[in-house]
Amino acid sequence: MSGSEPARPQDLAGQTVVVIGASSGIGLETARQVRAAGGEVIMVARDPQRLERAAADVRPLGTAILDATDTDRLGQFFGDLPNPVDHVLSTVGGPLYGPLADLDLAETGRYFGERLAVVLGIAKYGRDRVRDGGTLLFIGGTGGRRPGVGMSVIAAMTAALPALTANLALELAPVRVNAIAPGFVDTPLSATLLGDRLDARREQLRASLPIRRVVGPADVAALAVHIMRNEALTGATYDIDGGQQLLPQ
């Protein structure tokens, strides 16, 4: 397919996508959309029961139980893949909020180390298992773009991922490296973080976002599949927040 042709519904046919963090939210929805586009999926997650339920819905090529922060196991996973794959998507890692006075520095150090090690580990071990023109795709966020009390840690990670993405795109070429930076997405993780404040947050976003609705996992998954399809995209971070960053603080 030339770069000027529109995407076709089955244009991931014959391609295999590894989804790390595939048992819920953005990862699960991406697995569904890859299958709908004709591709095969290898679903990877930490929780065996959640992964089993998700796999029953998606019917993947294979599954693997893996904590991606264990970089030795991550390397083993890629080494054990029987065949090259076309794309790898990682949704690993959640936000860490808190004012400086409340931060546990040991926990914060582990958070930084694990988040960076996952990205670098996927790049290091995945580079020789992904075909030329395929992509390593990482999910980050926009949560730390604006300074604020309690935002120091997440702001640092928000800034780090685009820099890593751009540099890895040069180092791993012709494998492509890209990142997606969502704003608020209505996922099980968001429900866990917000608890009984979730409905109020949804209503606030519906009223204020330019798109007049809340961004869902399907929106982010559709962007992920587009980046997989379009082989001209590398080294970039793509925001998807429904216009959230356009609003005044």
Backbone bond lengths (Angstrom), bond angles and torsions (degrees), N, CA, C in turn:
res aa  C-N    CA-C-N  psi(-1)  N-CA   C-N-CA  omega(-1)  CA-C   N-CA-C  phi
1 M - - - 1.468 - - 1.508 109.04 -
2 S 1.335 118.61 126.65 1.454 120.98 178.81 1.506 110.11 -74.02
3 G 1.342 115.15 161.33 1.452 119.93 -176.76 1.511 113.62 -64.51
4 S 1.357 118.29 -19.54 1.460 121.20 -177.29 1.515 113.30 -90.71
5 E 1.334 117.98 -8.27 1.456 120.17 -177.40 1.516 110.90 -83.73
6 P 1.331 117.35 144.45 1.467 119.17 177.90 1.507 111.59 -69.06
7 A 1.343 115.70 153.89 1.453 120.92 177.40 1.530 109.78 -65.82
8 R 1.319 116.40 140.15 1.463 121.90 177.10 1.524 108.89 -103.16
9 P 1.333 117.67 154.68 1.468 119.84 -175.31 1.520 114.18 -56.39
10 Q 1.338 119.04 -31.20 1.463 121.66 -176.63 1.524 112.24 -109.89
11 D 1.347 118.34 27.18 1.455 118.15 -170.59 1.528 114.80 -83.07
12 L 1.334 118.05 11.25 1.461 120.51 164.67 1.525 111.45 -102.81
13 A 1.320 116.42 11.04 1.461 120.46 178.85 1.524 109.89 -58.58
14 G 1.337 115.50 134.33 1.448 120.47 -179.51 1.518 114.12 84.12
15 Q 1.330 118.22 -1.64 1.456 121.89 -179.90 1.536 110.46 -106.20
16 T 1.328 114.56 151.74 1.461 120.90 -179.70 1.525 108.98 -121.40
17 V 1.333 115.79 132.46 1.460 122.54 -177.45 1.525 108.80 -120.79
18 V 1.322 116.44 127.11 1.465 121.94 170.99 1.520 107.68 -90.22
19 V 1.313 117.06 124.85 1.470 122.09 177.23 1.523 107.90 -114.55
20 I 1.328 116.12 112.42 1.460 122.06 179.08 1.528 107.74 -97.56
21 G 1.316 115.89 117.58 1.455 121.97 -170.70 1.511 109.84 95.72
22 A 1.344 115.49 43.21 1.465 121.38 -168.90 1.509 114.56 -93.59
23 S 1.331 119.07 2.63 1.464 119.38 -170.84 1.523 113.46 -86.21
24 S 1.338 118.56 -10.62 1.468 119.98 -179.63 1.517 109.55 -162.98
25 G 1.336 115.19 172.30 1.454 122.11 170.70 1.515 114.74 57.22
26 I 1.335 115.78 -135.95 1.465 122.13 -175.54 1.520 111.04 -62.04
27 G 1.327 117.66 -41.80 1.455 120.18 -179.00 1.515 112.45 -62.28
28 L 1.321 117.26 -46.29 1.460 121.17 179.89 1.523 110.62 -64.18
29 E 1.316 117.63 -43.59 1.457 120.05 -179.37 1.528 111.23 -66.39
30 T 1.328 117.67 -35.71 1.465 119.72 176.10 1.517 110.38 -64.54
31 A 1.334 117.26 -42.30 1.459 119.99 176.89 1.531 110.81 -57.90
32 R 1.321 117.02 -43.27 1.463 120.48 178.26 1.530 111.21 -60.71
33 Q 1.337 116.77 -44.82 1.460 119.63 -176.17 1.526 112.04 -71.63
34 V 1.323 117.36 -32.69 1.462 119.70 174.08 1.522 110.04 -61.81
35 R 1.327 116.46 -44.83 1.463 119.94 178.44 1.527 110.81 -63.03
36 A 1.339 117.13 -39.80 1.460 120.20 179.02 1.527 111.44 -64.88
37 A 1.340 116.71 -27.87 1.464 121.49 178.68 1.515 112.22 -88.49
38 G 1.332 117.48 9.00 1.450 121.30 174.29 1.507 115.43 93.44
39 G 1.356 117.85 0.60 1.449 120.59 -177.98 1.516 113.24 -88.14
40 E 1.326 115.16 166.79 1.452 122.54 173.10 1.526 109.28 -100.52
41 V 1.333 116.72 153.72 1.456 121.75 -175.90 1.526 109.99 -130.63
42 I 1.319 115.45 137.93 1.452 122.39 165.32 1.520 106.59 -108.49
43 M 1.318 116.75 114.44 1.460 122.15 -173.61 1.530 109.80 -96.18
44 V 1.329 115.69 128.40 1.458 122.17 -176.16 1.525 108.56 -125.35
45 A 1.332 117.26 134.55 1.463 121.09 178.24 1.520 109.11 -161.79
46 R 1.331 115.96 168.36 1.468 121.54 -178.20 1.512 113.06 -84.81
47 D 1.337 116.30 -37.72 1.460 121.05 -171.02 1.526 110.27 -92.57
48 P 1.334 118.40 114.28 1.471 120.21 -175.72 1.525 113.66 -60.90
49 Q 1.324 117.77 -41.59 1.455 119.83 -176.04 1.523 111.38 -69.16
50 R 1.327 116.69 -44.08 1.464 119.16 178.18 1.523 110.88 -64.31
51 L 1.329 116.94 -38.82 1.460 119.84 179.44 1.529 110.66 -65.89
52 E 1.316 117.15 -39.63 1.464 120.39 178.80 1.523 111.03 -61.57
53 R 1.350 116.47 -43.26 1.470 119.37 178.64 1.524 111.00 -64.47
54 A 1.334 116.74 -42.90 1.463 120.01 -179.48 1.522 111.14 -64.95
55 A 1.330 116.36 -40.71 1.458 120.27 -178.38 1.526 111.72 -65.81
56 A 1.321 117.55 -33.79 1.458 120.59 177.74 1.520 111.13 -61.59
57 D 1.329 116.59 -29.62 1.462 122.19 179.34 1.525 111.29 -79.92
58 V 1.332 117.40 -38.58 1.467 121.73 -170.20 1.528 112.61 -93.08
59 R 1.318 118.23 -30.02 1.465 123.60 -174.60 1.528 110.76 58.00
60 P 1.333 116.26 67.60 1.463 119.90 -174.86 1.526 112.45 -80.16
61 L 1.324 114.28 169.01 1.459 120.87 173.18 1.523 110.57 -65.84
62 G 1.339 116.66 -35.22 1.453 121.34 178.80 1.513 110.45 -166.89
63 T 1.332 116.05 169.20 1.462 121.89 177.00 1.522 108.68 -134.93
64 A 1.334 115.66 160.38 1.464 120.99 175.81 1.518 108.76 -150.24
65 I 1.326 115.62 136.01 1.459 121.70 173.40 1.520 107.56 -88.62
66 L 1.326 117.10 120.50 1.454 120.30 -173.47 1.515 110.33 -156.55
67 D 1.326 116.07 130.18 1.459 122.34 165.71 1.521 106.11 -92.96
68 A 1.332 117.05 105.68 1.463 121.39 -172.69 1.523 112.88 -65.57
69 T 1.334 117.37 -15.91 1.467 118.33 176.67 1.522 111.84 -74.55
70 D 1.331 118.05 -12.44 1.460 122.77 172.21 1.526 106.73 -85.71
71 T 1.324 117.29 93.19 1.461 120.58 -170.42 1.534 112.34 -67.50
72 D 1.325 118.49 -26.93 1.458 119.61 174.87 1.525 110.67 -64.51
73 R 1.340 115.60 -45.41 1.467 119.41 177.53 1.521 111.19 -66.97
74 L 1.322 116.64 -33.99 1.465 120.32 177.90 1.524 109.94 -62.53
75 G 1.325 116.16 -45.38 1.454 119.36 177.52 1.516 112.40 -62.43
76 Q 1.318 116.50 -39.19 1.458 120.74 178.50 1.522 110.83 -64.57
77 F 1.344 116.49 -40.96 1.463 120.47 179.48 1.526 110.57 -57.86
78 F 1.331 117.28 -50.07 1.466 119.05 -178.95 1.525 110.97 -66.59
79 G 1.335 116.98 -38.09 1.452 119.56 178.61 1.510 113.47 -64.34
80 D 1.322 117.47 -29.00 1.459 122.10 -177.92 1.530 113.31 -86.11
81 L 1.334 118.17 -7.96 1.463 118.77 178.51 1.524 109.11 -60.22
82 P 1.319 118.47 126.75 1.465 119.87 -175.12 1.518 114.02 -71.09
83 N 1.329 116.51 -24.19 1.465 120.84 -177.01 1.529 109.39 -140.20
84 P 1.334 117.38 157.89 1.465 119.54 173.17 1.528 110.62 -60.69
85 V 1.337 115.24 155.86 1.460 121.27 177.30 1.523 108.67 -119.44
86 D 1.318 115.24 170.20 1.464 119.74 -176.09 1.520 112.89 -98.20
87 H 1.332 117.01 -33.54 1.461 119.93 -176.77 1.531 109.28 -149.82
88 V 1.323 114.89 153.35 1.460 121.94 173.29 1.518 107.97 -130.85
89 L 1.323 116.87 127.61 1.460 122.64 174.95 1.519 108.73 -115.96
90 S 1.327 116.76 130.93 1.461 121.30 175.44 1.519 110.35 -120.58
91 T 1.335 115.21 127.18 1.465 120.85 174.19 1.524 111.14 -108.19
92 V 1.334 116.71 14.14 1.468 121.37 -170.72 1.521 110.49 -66.16
93 G 1.342 115.41 136.17 1.458 121.43 172.27 1.511 113.32 106.42
94 G 1.330 115.69 132.36 1.455 121.96 174.99 1.513 110.05 -114.04
95 P 1.326 117.60 177.71 1.465 121.19 -178.69 1.521 112.22 -79.16
96 L 1.309 115.58 157.63 1.465 122.44 172.64 1.521 107.51 -129.05
97 Y 1.327 116.05 112.02 1.453 122.24 -179.19 1.525 109.93 -109.93
98 G 1.322 116.31 158.36 1.456 120.59 173.64 1.509 111.93 150.57
99 P 1.340 117.46 141.85 1.463 120.40 175.24 1.521 110.63 -66.61
100 L 1.309 115.49 156.13 1.460 121.45 -175.48 1.521 111.78 -53.77
101 A 1.325 117.50 -41.49 1.465 120.81 -176.28 1.521 112.18 -62.45
102 D 1.332 117.46 -25.76 1.456 120.92 -176.43 1.526 113.39 -97.42
103 L 1.328 117.79 -4.91 1.459 119.83 -175.20 1.520 111.23 -73.84
104 D 1.311 115.83 134.89 1.456 122.42 167.64 1.530 106.22 -87.56
105 L 1.324 117.33 112.17 1.458 120.45 -171.77 1.523 112.27 -66.01
106 A 1.332 117.22 -33.70 1.467 119.04 176.87 1.533 110.15 -64.97
107 E 1.339 116.45 -43.74 1.462 120.43 177.80 1.522 110.77 -63.35
108 T 1.328 115.91 -41.45 1.455 119.73 -179.76 1.522 111.04 -63.85
109 G 1.329 117.36 -41.14 1.451 120.63 177.36 1.513 112.32 -62.06
110 R 1.333 115.69 -41.36 1.467 119.07 177.35 1.518 111.11 -63.43
111 Y 1.338 115.67 -40.31 1.468 120.55 179.94 1.528 110.60 -59.47
112 F 1.340 116.27 -51.39 1.467 119.59 178.84 1.523 110.57 -59.39
113 G 1.332 115.63 -48.80 1.452 119.55 -176.33 1.511 112.76 -60.64
114 E 1.331 116.73 -44.45 1.455 120.09 -178.55 1.521 111.70 -67.81
115 R 1.327 117.12 -43.25 1.462 119.24 -179.40 1.522 111.66 -62.26
116 L 1.330 116.81 -44.74 1.463 120.18 179.74 1.522 111.11 -68.78
117 A 1.336 116.34 -39.11 1.461 119.71 -178.20 1.523 111.56 -65.60
118 V 1.323 118.04 -35.07 1.461 120.38 178.15 1.529 110.28 -62.82
119 V 1.328 116.95 -48.68 1.467 120.38 179.93 1.528 110.37 -61.19
120 L 1.327 116.44 -49.53 1.459 119.87 -178.46 1.526 111.47 -66.94
121 G 1.334 117.22 -35.91 1.454 120.10 178.57 1.519 112.21 -65.56
122 I 1.327 117.14 -43.76 1.463 119.97 177.34 1.514 110.10 -62.42
123 A 1.342 116.94 -40.25 1.461 120.42 177.96 1.527 111.19 -65.01
124 K 1.330 116.44 -46.15 1.472 121.06 -176.48 1.521 112.20 -65.67
125 Y 1.329 115.92 -47.42 1.459 119.90 -173.83 1.527 113.10 -90.12
126 G 1.338 116.52 -22.49 1.449 119.46 -178.39 1.514 114.35 -88.50
127 R 1.318 117.61 -18.66 1.468 120.25 -171.87 1.530 112.50 -58.56
128 D 1.322 117.22 -36.49 1.465 120.24 -177.95 1.519 113.17 -89.65
129 R 1.336 116.75 -0.40 1.462 120.31 179.52 1.521 111.97 -109.13
130 V 1.344 117.06 -3.83 1.461 121.68 -179.47 1.525 108.43 -107.60
131 R 1.309 116.48 132.89 1.454 120.67 -178.19 1.523 111.26 -66.44
132 D 1.329 116.47 156.54 1.456 121.38 174.57 1.526 109.72 -58.40
133 G 1.322 116.65 132.28 1.463 121.50 -177.82 1.511 113.79 90.70
134 G 1.345 117.16 -14.44 1.456 120.07 172.82 1.512 110.16 -75.27
135 T 1.330 116.44 175.64 1.462 118.79 -175.09 1.526 112.42 -133.20
136 L 1.327 114.04 143.56 1.460 122.07 162.42 1.517 106.17 -94.44
137 L 1.311 117.47 125.99 1.455 121.94 -171.26 1.522 109.69 -128.92
138 F 1.324 116.26 123.14 1.454 122.41 -174.63 1.529 110.06 -115.14
139 I 1.338 115.81 139.75 1.460 121.27 176.36 1.519 108.70 -97.48
140 G 1.332 116.03 120.93 1.458 122.00 175.45 1.513 110.37 -113.80
141 G 1.338 116.62 -125.10 1.457 119.99 179.73 1.515 111.03 -178.61
142 T 1.325 114.35 171.80 1.465 121.46 177.56 1.517 111.92 -110.09
143 G 1.336 116.77 5.35 1.460 121.13 -169.11 1.504 115.86 -60.07
144 G 1.328 118.30 -25.15 1.460 119.70 -178.36 1.505 114.47 -106.32
145 R 1.332 118.04 17.30 1.465 119.88 -177.80 1.525 112.25 -67.77
146 R 1.331 115.98 -30.74 1.459 120.00 179.43 1.519 109.50 -106.43
147 P 1.329 117.82 130.66 1.471 119.61 -179.94 1.523 111.27 -62.99
148 G 1.322 115.24 148.90 1.457 120.23 177.12 1.509 110.41 -173.90
149 V 1.297 116.44 158.67 1.465 121.11 176.88 1.521 109.05 -63.59
150 G 1.312 116.06 131.76 1.451 121.43 -179.35 1.514 114.40 86.06
151 M 1.333 116.92 2.75 1.461 120.33 -175.00 1.524 113.37 -106.64
152 S 1.331 118.31 4.73 1.464 120.42 -171.71 1.524 112.60 -60.31
153 V 1.325 117.24 -46.13 1.459 120.50 -174.94 1.521 110.60 -69.34
154 I 1.317 117.17 -49.67 1.448 119.56 -178.43 1.524 111.09 -66.43
155 A 1.336 117.86 -32.03 1.464 120.90 177.34 1.524 110.73 -63.55
156 A 1.324 116.24 -41.17 1.462 119.63 179.25 1.527 111.13 -63.34
157 M 1.331 117.10 -42.04 1.458 119.87 178.83 1.526 111.34 -69.58
158 T 1.334 116.17 -36.32 1.460 119.76 177.66 1.524 110.78 -61.31
159 A 1.318 117.04 -37.67 1.458 121.27 178.87 1.521 112.36 -76.39
160 A 1.325 117.09 -31.09 1.466 120.21 -174.21 1.524 113.01 -71.50
161 L 1.332 117.68 -39.87 1.457 119.47 -172.49 1.530 113.47 -63.51
162 P 1.337 120.30 -44.74 1.467 117.96 176.59 1.524 113.58 -60.28
163 A 1.338 117.01 -36.26 1.459 119.57 177.88 1.525 111.32 -66.52
164 L 1.326 116.35 -43.68 1.459 120.06 176.03 1.527 110.90 -60.40
165 T 1.318 116.43 -43.60 1.461 121.56 -177.71 1.518 111.28 -59.59
166 A 1.324 116.92 -47.54 1.464 120.82 -177.95 1.523 111.49 -63.99
167 N 1.328 116.54 -43.83 1.464 119.56 -178.81 1.519 111.91 -69.03
168 L 1.331 117.19 -41.33 1.458 120.00 179.60 1.527 111.38 -66.70
169 A 1.330 117.52 -31.46 1.465 120.04 178.20 1.523 110.97 -61.26
170 L 1.321 117.52 -35.58 1.461 120.44 176.52 1.524 111.13 -74.26
171 E 1.317 116.90 -42.34 1.456 120.77 -174.28 1.524 112.53 -72.36
172 L 1.334 117.54 -32.06 1.452 120.90 -174.75 1.525 113.25 -98.73
173 A 1.322 118.54 -3.72 1.463 120.72 -178.14 1.537 110.55 -52.58
174 P 1.346 116.96 141.73 1.467 129.66 11.54 1.530 115.97 -87.33
175 V 1.349 118.42 5.28 1.463 118.17 166.61 1.520 107.62 -65.61
176 R 1.312 116.96 136.68 1.463 121.40 -179.05 1.522 109.66 -91.28
177 V 1.324 115.94 150.09 1.468 122.04 177.28 1.517 108.18 -132.12
178 N 1.319 116.88 125.80 1.461 122.08 -179.08 1.521 110.36 -140.91
179 A 1.322 115.63 164.04 1.465 121.40 177.62 1.522 109.35 -135.14
180 I 1.315 115.15 151.19 1.463 122.83 173.43 1.520 107.59 -117.26
181 A 1.321 116.36 133.19 1.462 121.79 -179.27 1.521 109.04 -118.41
182 P 1.328 117.69 92.39 1.463 119.43 176.91 1.529 111.38 -78.23
183 G 1.326 114.74 155.42 1.448 120.36 163.86 1.527 107.99 -86.11
184 F 1.321 116.66 -139.36 1.466 119.45 175.89 1.520 109.16 -66.06
185 V 1.331 116.47 129.86 1.456 122.62 174.62 1.526 107.26 -126.44
186 D 1.313 115.98 135.50 1.468 121.21 -175.09 1.526 109.56 -80.39
187 T 1.327 116.03 83.43 1.457 123.65 -176.75 1.524 110.51 -121.29
188 P 1.324 117.77 169.33 1.468 119.76 173.31 1.529 112.88 -57.87
189 L 1.341 118.28 -33.09 1.457 120.51 176.78 1.518 110.82 -63.41
190 S 1.317 117.34 -43.18 1.468 120.58 177.79 1.523 110.71 -61.78
191 A 1.325 116.13 -40.11 1.465 119.71 178.40 1.523 111.04 -62.78
192 T 1.324 116.89 -39.78 1.459 120.64 178.54 1.517 111.33 -65.30
193 L 1.335 116.87 -43.45 1.461 121.05 -177.52 1.529 112.29 -68.05
194 L 1.325 116.98 -38.01 1.464 120.65 -173.20 1.521 113.38 -94.11
195 G 1.306 118.37 -25.39 1.459 120.52 179.01 1.520 111.79 58.29
196 D 1.330 117.00 -127.84 1.458 120.43 -176.11 1.523 113.24 -75.28
197 R 1.325 117.58 0.56 1.470 121.05 175.40 1.524 112.71 -92.80
198 L 1.329 117.75 -0.11 1.456 121.49 -174.06 1.521 112.57 -62.70
199 D 1.329 117.81 -48.11 1.467 119.78 -177.36 1.528 111.54 -62.42
200 A 1.314 117.00 -39.16 1.461 119.91 178.40 1.523 110.89 -64.07
201 R 1.324 116.70 -39.12 1.468 120.28 178.40 1.518 110.84 -65.54
202 R 1.322 117.31 -41.72 1.456 120.20 177.13 1.526 111.48 -58.97
203 E 1.341 115.91 -47.54 1.460 120.12 -178.69 1.525 111.27 -63.42
204 Q 1.327 116.91 -39.96 1.461 120.83 178.91 1.525 110.88 -62.37
205 L 1.334 116.87 -41.24 1.460 120.16 -179.88 1.523 111.52 -70.73
206 R 1.315 117.82 -40.02 1.473 120.14 177.50 1.527 111.12 -59.62
207 A 1.300 116.01 -35.93 1.462 120.15 -178.11 1.519 112.94 -78.91
208 S 1.322 117.73 -28.05 1.470 119.82 -170.15 1.519 114.88 -108.71
209 L 1.328 119.22 -29.34 1.461 120.06 -176.91 1.528 110.95 -67.63
210 P 1.325 118.35 143.51 1.462 120.20 176.13 1.524 113.56 -57.98
211 I 1.342 118.13 -29.36 1.466 119.31 -179.96 1.523 112.48 -82.22
212 R 1.328 117.15 -8.72 1.469 123.72 176.33 1.535 113.51 59.54
213 R 1.305 116.51 31.60 1.457 122.15 172.70 1.518 108.26 -157.99
214 V 1.318 115.73 170.01 1.459 121.44 -179.61 1.528 109.20 -91.64
215 V 1.314 116.65 137.95 1.459 121.47 176.12 1.529 109.01 -69.74
216 G 1.330 116.24 133.75 1.462 121.45 -179.85 1.516 112.17 -116.02
217 P 1.328 117.42 171.75 1.466 120.82 179.01 1.525 113.11 -56.31
218 A 1.326 118.27 -34.32 1.461 120.37 -178.98 1.522 111.76 -63.40
219 D 1.342 117.27 -33.45 1.459 120.40 178.04 1.524 111.06 -64.88
220 V 1.317 116.00 -45.42 1.463 120.38 -179.22 1.527 110.38 -68.91
221 A 1.321 117.00 -40.28 1.462 120.62 178.66 1.526 111.44 -61.97
222 A 1.330 117.07 -40.05 1.463 120.12 179.02 1.530 110.81 -61.97
223 L 1.339 117.06 -39.07 1.460 120.54 176.18 1.525 110.71 -65.65
224 A 1.324 116.94 -41.54 1.465 120.65 178.72 1.525 110.79 -59.54
225 V 1.318 117.35 -45.66 1.461 121.04 -179.30 1.527 110.18 -65.31
226 H 1.323 117.73 -38.04 1.469 120.33 176.70 1.525 111.12 -60.92
227 I 1.333 116.82 -43.47 1.470 119.83 179.87 1.523 110.37 -64.55
228 M 1.310 117.76 -37.23 1.469 120.11 175.44 1.521 111.07 -61.64
229 R 1.325 116.43 -41.78 1.461 121.11 -176.16 1.528 112.70 -70.32
230 N 1.311 116.80 -37.86 1.466 121.42 -169.70 1.523 109.90 -91.85
231 E 1.321 116.73 103.10 1.461 121.14 -173.54 1.523 113.31 -79.94
232 A 1.327 118.11 5.75 1.464 120.78 173.65 1.521 112.43 -90.57
233 L 1.333 118.03 -2.59 1.461 121.50 -173.57 1.518 110.60 -101.13
234 T 1.332 116.53 120.50 1.454 120.39 172.74 1.523 110.51 -157.90
235 G 1.328 115.18 150.64 1.453 121.77 174.23 1.516 115.06 76.46
236 A 1.328 117.32 13.73 1.461 120.70 -172.90 1.523 111.39 -119.77
237 T 1.330 114.61 158.05 1.461 122.71 174.00 1.517 108.11 -115.58
238 Y 1.319 116.70 127.12 1.455 122.54 -173.78 1.525 109.73 -110.50
239 D 1.330 115.92 115.44 1.455 121.31 178.51 1.530 110.33 -76.94
240 I 1.323 116.35 142.17 1.458 121.41 173.04 1.522 107.12 -145.13
241 D 1.324 115.80 98.46 1.469 119.73 -173.44 1.524 113.14 -141.30
242 G 1.334 117.55 10.93 1.458 120.03 179.10 1.513 114.22 66.07
243 G 1.333 116.73 17.78 1.467 120.63 -177.87 1.503 114.70 90.00
244 Q 1.328 116.73 12.97 1.476 120.88 -175.81 1.526 111.83 -58.33
245 Q 1.344 117.32 -37.85 1.461 119.72 -177.76 1.525 112.97 -72.78
246 L 1.325 117.35 -11.74 1.465 121.03 178.44 1.519 112.81 -81.09
247 L 1.322 115.82 -13.64 1.460 119.95 -175.50 1.523 111.20 -82.04
248 P 1.318 117.98 147.05 1.470 119.93 175.66 1.518 110.26 -66.91
249 Q 1.335 115.90 150.90 1.460 120.01 177.73 1.521 111.04 -69.99
